[in-house]
Amino acid sequence: MTRSRTTAKPKGIRRFERWLVGLAMAIIAFVLERIVMRSVRKHGRPGESPPTTVTSKGTEVDIE
């Protein structure tokens, strides 16, 4: 005979604590995203090089 355990829903102060932690994590994620997006807009993407033109002549490829 096997018994399956189920966890009860958090009640009272524990429920409020979980809600508060979730809210704090959402605020932190929002602030970090704003900081990263501002940095990307201001400085552009690092390592971005101009596009390369490739010209093919038969079997040879010249990169300009």
C-alpha positions in Angstrom: 0.0 0.0 0.0 1.6 3.3 -1.1 0.6 6.7 0.1 1.0 9.8 -2.0 1.9 12.9 -0.2 0.5 16.2 -1.3 1.8 19.5 -0.1 -0.7 21.9 1.4 -1.0 25.4 0.1 0.9 28.0 2.2 -1.3 29.8 4.6 -1.1 33.1 6.5 2.2 34.8 6.8 3.9 32.2 4.6 1.6 33.0 1.7 2.2 36.8 2.1 6.0 36.1 2.3 5.9 34.2 -1.0 3.9 37.0 -2.6 6.3 39.6 -1.4 9.4 37.7 -2.6 7.8 37.3 -6.0 7.0 41.0 -6.2 10.6 41.9 -5.2 12.0 39.6 -7.8 9.8 41.1 -10.5 10.9 44.6 -9.6 14.6 43.6 -9.7 14.2 41.9 -13.1 12.4 45.0 -14.5 15.2 47.4 -13.2 18.0 45.1 -14.6 16.3 44.9 -18.0 16.0 48.7 -18.1 19.7 49.1 -17.3 20.7 46.6 -20.0 18.5 48.1 -22.7 19.7 51.6 -21.9 23.3 50.4 -22.2 22.6 48.7 -25.5 21.0 51.8 -27.0 23.7 54.1 -25.7 26.8 52.1 -26.8 25.4 49.8 -29.5 26.3 46.1 -29.7 29.9 45.3 -29.0 31.9 43.6 -31.8 29.5 44.8 -34.5 31.4 45.2 -37.7 30.3 46.6 -41.0 28.8 44.1 -43.5 31.2 42.3 -45.8 30.7 42.2 -49.6 31.5 38.9 -51.2 32.0 38.7 -55.0 32.4 35.3 -56.7 34.4 34.8 -59.9 34.0 31.1 -60.9 35.6 29.1 -58.1 37.4 32.0 -56.4 35.7 34.3 -53.9 37.0 37.8 -53.3 36.2 39.4 -50.0 36.3 43.2 -50.1 
